[in-house]
Amino acid sequence: METLKVLGVDCKNCAANVSKALEGIGGIEKLDIRLSEKLAIVTFDPDKISRQGITEKVEDFGFEVE
């Protein structure tokens, strides 16, 4: 499990876009977006995807990950 600080997530639509960025990616088992904290908590299989891979997918949707 990784907790990602996602900058620019200011509304429900932004949170939905982060979810959309990660939907259907092999290896992601659970996703929890906490809008008030600007966090994405991702449970994933490290044999299928890395933290870096997840970060890149979110950044491809225009968000910055700390």
Backbone as a chain_set.jsonl record, in Angstrom:
{"seq": "METLKVLGVDCKNCAANVSKALEGIGGIEKLDIRLSEKLAIVTFDPDKISRQGITEKVEDFGFEVE", "coords": {"N": [[0.855, -1.18, 0.0], [0.509, 2.21, -0.795], [0.674, 5.663, -0.024], [-0.175, 8.488, -1.689], [0.474, 11.871, -2.121], [-1.466, 14.023, -3.813], [-1.296, 16.751, -5.696], [-3.421, 19.462, -6.572], [-5.885, 18.3, -6.512], [-8.828, 19.338, -5.967], [-11.562, 19.167, -5.967], [-14.583, 17.159, -6.327], [-14.705, 16.307, -8.963], [-12.027, 16.38, -9.759], [-11.005, 14.385, -8.08], [-12.384, 12.236, -9.151], [-11.165, 12.158, -11.641], [-8.571, 11.355, -10.956], [-9.141, 8.8, -10.038], [-10.096, 7.751, -12.44], [-7.755, 7.808, -13.918], [-6.407, 5.684, -12.845], [-8.029, 3.493, -13.075], [-8.603, 0.199, -14.154], [-5.94, -0.511, -14.423], [-3.621, -3.009, -14.417], [-2.836, -4.8, -11.513], [-3.521, -2.934, -9.58], [-5.277, -3.052, -6.694], [-6.955, -1.852, -4.819], [-8.351, 1.372, -4.316], [-8.42, 4.441, -2.72], [-9.546, 7.612, -2.584], [-8.912, 10.497, -0.888], [-10.284, 13.318, -0.685], [-10.341, 15.675, 0.966], [-7.866, 15.585, 2.141], [-6.195, 15.475, 0.038], [-5.147, 13.03, -0.881], [-4.217, 9.918, -2.325], [-4.768, 6.685, -1.681], [-3.365, 3.748, -2.352], [-3.641, 0.365, -2.909], [-1.72, -2.198, -4.106], [-0.319, -4.692, -6.325], [2.975, -5.273, -6.198], [4.408, -6.81, -7.968], [3.22, -6.428, -10.351], [2.841, -3.702, -10.879], [4.575, -0.661, -10.21], [5.257, 1.847, -7.639], [6.228, 4.067, -8.933], [5.168, 3.675, -11.496], [2.435, 4.006, -10.983], [2.442, 6.659, -10.111], [3.255, 7.942, -12.49], [1.015, 7.454, -14.143], [-0.965, 8.971, -12.844], [0.168, 11.514, -13.075], [0.107, 11.768, -15.84], [-2.504, 12.503, -16.2], [-2.463, 15.112, -15.515], [-1.931, 15.88, -12.91], [0.136, 16.586, -10.063], [2.353, 14.603, -8.208], [3.509, 14.2, -4.963]], "CA": [[0.0, 0.0, 0.0], [1.23, 3.489, -0.866], [-0.114, 6.879, 0.101], [0.365, 9.504, -2.584], [-0.049, 13.235, -1.996], [-1.762, 14.435, -5.177], [-1.565, 18.186, -5.733], [-4.393, 19.89, -7.568], [-7.17, 17.618, -6.311], [-9.566, 20.33, -5.194], [-13.004, 18.968, -6.051], [-14.984, 15.776, -6.613], [-14.356, 16.011, -10.353], [-10.586, 16.081, -9.768], [-10.856, 13.073, -7.462], [-12.869, 11.271, -10.146], [-10.143, 12.052, -12.681], [-7.485, 10.528, -10.424], [-9.666, 7.435, -10.085], [-10.143, 7.365, -13.849], [-6.372, 7.584, -14.357], [-5.909, 4.425, -12.308], [-8.969, 2.406, -13.36], [-8.247, -0.798, -15.146], [-4.512, -0.79, -14.481], [-3.31, -4.292, -13.812], [-2.071, -4.765, -10.287], [-4.139, -2.078, -8.572], [-6.288, -3.853, -6.026], [-7.889, -0.985, -4.104], [-8.027, 2.786, -4.428], [-9.208, 5.318, -1.858], [-9.191, 9.021, -2.775], [-9.352, 11.328, 0.237], [-10.305, 14.668, -1.256], [-10.008, 16.717, 1.948], [-6.44, 15.49, 2.459], [-5.485, 15.405, -1.249], [-4.397, 11.784, -0.858], [-4.661, 8.7, -2.995], [-4.229, 5.526, -0.983], [-3.419, 2.719, -3.382], [-3.157, -0.975, -2.591], [-1.374, -2.76, -5.404], [0.594, -5.835, -6.393], [4.251, -4.737, -6.691], [4.912, -7.642, -9.065], [2.543, -6.021, -11.582], [3.009, -2.261, -11.099], [5.384, -0.015, -9.174], [4.806, 3.166, -7.202], [6.575, 4.988, -10.021], [4.184, 3.481, -12.558], [1.191, 4.633, -10.527], [2.69, 8.101, -10.137], [3.257, 8.383, -13.887], [-0.369, 7.449, -14.644], [-1.656, 10.128, -12.264], [0.747, 12.717, -13.68], [-0.382, 11.836, -17.226], [-3.804, 13.164, -16.157], [-2.27, 16.524, -15.206], [-1.755, 16.137, -11.482], [1.491, 16.413, -9.562], [2.399, 13.711, -7.051], [4.681, 14.414, -4.093]], "C": [[0.892, 1.231, 0.0], [0.234, 4.625, -0.684], [0.571, 7.95, -0.726], [-0.309, 10.838, -2.308], [-0.219, 13.745, -3.422], [-2.17, 15.905, -5.167], [-2.558, 18.506, -6.838], [-5.729, 19.186, -7.467], [-7.983, 18.493, -5.366], [-11.075, 20.121, -5.173], [-13.304, 17.504, -6.373], [-14.627, 15.374, -8.038], [-12.874, 15.651, -10.471], [-10.332, 14.692, -9.184], [-11.302, 11.98, -8.424], [-11.845, 11.092, -11.256], [-8.945, 11.23, -12.22], [-7.919, 9.061, -10.45], [-9.669, 6.911, -11.511], [-8.742, 7.042, -14.374], [-5.886, 6.2, -13.952], [-6.833, 3.23, -12.555], [-8.404, 1.456, -14.392], [-6.76, -1.093, -15.273], [-4.26, -2.095, -13.742], [-2.459, -4.125, -12.573], [-2.655, -3.868, -9.218], [-5.33, -2.833, -8.0], [-7.349, -3.006, -5.332], [-7.405, 0.449, -4.201], [-8.975, 3.58, -3.551], [-8.697, 6.739, -2.058], [-9.768, 9.803, -1.602], [-9.197, 12.791, -0.176], [-9.845, 15.725, -0.252], [-8.521, 16.734, 2.293], [-5.553, 15.489, 1.215], [-4.597, 14.16, -1.33], [-5.055, 10.718, -1.725], [-3.971, 7.555, -2.272], [-4.46, 4.335, -1.896], [-2.838, 1.414, -2.834], [-2.921, -1.66, -3.922], [-0.422, -3.939, -5.256], [1.903, -5.34, -6.986], [4.899, -5.593, -7.779], [4.315, -7.22, -10.405], [2.701, -4.544, -11.906], [3.802, -1.681, -9.925], [4.748, 1.3, -8.733], [5.077, 4.187, -8.301], [5.577, 4.878, -11.174], [2.851, 4.125, -12.222], [1.327, 6.147, -10.594], [2.633, 8.637, -11.564], [1.851, 8.431, -14.466], [-1.145, 8.649, -14.124], [-1.135, 11.418, -12.895], [0.337, 12.87, -15.136], [-1.747, 12.522, -17.301], [-3.698, 14.614, -15.692], [-2.107, 16.875, -13.748], [-0.303, 15.917, -11.104], [1.439, 15.545, -8.308], [3.68, 14.006, -6.268], [5.162, 13.103, -3.555]], "O": [[1.899, 1.285, 0.705], [-0.908, 4.548, -1.139], [1.735, 8.281, -0.503], [-1.537, 10.919, -2.268], [0.758, 13.884, -4.157], [-3.248, 16.259, -4.69], [-2.535, 17.894, -7.906], [-6.624, 19.454, -8.269], [-7.853, 18.41, -4.145], [-11.79, 20.813, -4.449], [-12.4, 16.717, -6.653], [-14.284, 14.219, -8.288], [-12.512, 14.726, -11.198], [-9.543, 13.917, -9.726], [-10.677, 10.923, -8.505], [-11.673, 9.983, -11.762], [-8.365, 10.486, -13.01], [-7.146, 8.186, -10.84], [-9.292, 5.766, -11.762], [-8.565, 6.122, -15.172], [-5.049, 5.608, -14.634], [-6.463, 2.089, -12.277], [-7.8, 1.873, -15.381], [-6.361, -1.857, -16.152], [-4.645, -2.254, -12.584], [-1.471, -3.39, -12.584], [-2.316, -4.022, -8.045], [-6.26, -3.202, -8.717], [-8.513, -3.401, -5.264], [-6.203, 0.715, -4.171], [-10.192, 3.413, -3.63], [-7.546, 7.039, -1.739], [-10.974, 9.77, -1.357], [-8.135, 13.398, -0.034], [-9.036, 16.586, -0.597], [-7.98, 17.767, 2.688], [-4.326, 15.5, 1.313], [-3.455, 14.223, -1.784], [-6.279, 10.639, -1.835], [-2.743, 7.466, -2.253], [-5.598, 3.96, -2.178], [-1.702, 1.369, -2.362], [-3.812, -1.704, -4.771], [0.189, -4.148, -4.208], [1.945, -5.013, -8.172], [5.838, -5.148, -8.439], [4.82, -7.594, -11.464], [2.697, -4.165, -13.077], [3.702, -2.16, -8.795], [3.821, 1.801, -9.37], [4.253, 5.063, -8.565], [5.189, 5.89, -11.758], [2.211, 4.724, -13.086], [0.43, 6.836, -11.079], [2.024, 9.678, -11.812], [1.524, 9.357, -15.208], [-1.897, 9.276, -14.87], [-1.916, 12.314, -13.214], [0.229, 13.994, -15.625], [-2.111, 13.062, -18.345], [-4.716, 15.277, -15.494], [-2.141, 18.05, -13.385], [0.405, 15.147, -11.753], [0.577, 15.735, -7.449], [4.775, 14.057, -6.827], [6.137, 13.063, -2.804]]}, "num_chains": 1, "name": "protein.A"}
